[in-house]
Amino acid sequence: MVIHTREIKLILFSFIVVIFVGALLLSLPFAHNGELRFIDAVFTATSAVCVTGLIVKDTPVDFTSFGHAIILTLIQLGGLGYMTAVTFLAVMRKQKINHRDRLILKESLNQPGLDGLVRFLKIVFASIVIIEVVGMIILTLRFWADMPFAKALWFGTFHAISAFNNAGFSLFRDNMMGYRGDLIINLAIPFLIILGGLGYVALLEIYNFRRNRLVRISTHTKIVLWMTGILILLGMFFLLSLEWNNPKSFGSMSTYEKILAAWFASVNYRTAGFNSIDFSTLTDSNLFFATFFMMTGGSPGGTAGGIKTTAVALALIGMWYTLRGDSNAHIFKRSISPYQINKAYAVIFVASIYVVVSTVILSEVEHLPFLRILFETTSAFGTVGLSTGDGGVLSYSALFSDAGKLNIIILMLMGRVGVFAFTIIIVGKAVESRIKYAEGKVII
């Protein structure tokens, strides 16, 4: 596998540029209400561009309609990637895409090769527009029952784009808690989140397979679908089993509301920051288990962050065959290369180091409860956006010092760019050695 370090650096640089431009726009007097410190503007812009959803300012109150439009634009750019968006505009203007631009596009979309990239990009944009428009229509019609049509249209558009891009930003002060028992909202938003988190490759393969254009779905897409389903069901199991009689969370709900709330929370565990329950009321056991789901995140090539479902799946597959004493790992009658499994191990190990180090630093600097800081850092790294809250409507990060907020900003950026890519930028790409040493024996 060829890793283009320069292109990865350009992608990271593009994210940083968009974040600072977004922060400057949010700092304009007509973009916010009251005082807005620049660190909070940068935090908000990073959370939007990295499609996270953590907030240190009350989105519907502290920002004007112009500010909301800026946040929504940042979400859309961040979900797809600035470099990808620029390349698409160049394609629409019929400009020639050179080799370097194709390399950047390849890294941005997590594609294995350069063949058919421009065509794939066009299909991706068409898919995004169709899915977001359908979501917007459904949500607008539902919100129309509670508010004037113009407001419902804006709310429907904002939440559809926020959901598909796995951002979790909401124009409601209590996020989705007011719609906890609403079937339409509890189906529309989670399915938008799932579609965005599956990844464009998987989405297009499923579409082509359903249209009989593909004979067989790839191993990648099968792993993505299985892992997505398993993780959602596992999340629901932990929530329902540990919170069923908890008077602070699920205890006072009806069975119908409990199931809907568990479904909604489980989908949002890994990818988005919408919430229909107060996460500060969950048991410590559930908050701890949630960190594993948030670390996993979504699937490659989509709008979600984290270490990705495929990395976790490959690590589990490799572990299973190693424990059995079989060096030939396989799944769905397809072999998995040792390099892919080792890469999955590396991603999980490095990601764990980033989160643990950040958690320890924050707990020592901020002097706040360890588990809540772990939940917040994992949420930031996985670009999830769920939080135990500051006691009001803001995220737990609102209680942090400027240094603590900067730590969370870096984690969000790291999670969006990707663990592997971010680490390569730091340590550099290894040059393949022509020297092969004799194998050393190590006892494990």
Protein Blocks (a to p, Z undefined) as FASTA:
>chain_A
ZZdfklmmmmmmmmmmmmmmmmmmmmpmklpgcjddfklmmmmmmmmmnonopafbdfkl
mpcfklmmmmmmmmmmmmnopklmmmmmmmmnopacdfklmmmmmmmnopablnhklmmm
mmmmmmmmmmmmmmmmmmmmmmmmmmcfklmmmmmmmmmmmmmnonopafbfklmmmmmm
pmklmmmmmmmmmmmmnopklmmmmmmmmnopafbdcfklmmmmmmmmmmmmmmmmmmmm
mmmmmmklmmmpcfklmmmmmmmmmmmmmmpccdfbdfklpcfklmmmmmmmmmnmpaeh
iabecjbjklmmmmmmmmmmmmnopabdceehiacdfklmmmmmmmmmmmmmmmmmmmmm
mmmmnopafklmmmmmmmmmnonopaebjoiabcfklmpcfklmmmmmmmmmmmmnopkl
mmmmmnopadddfbdcddddddZZ
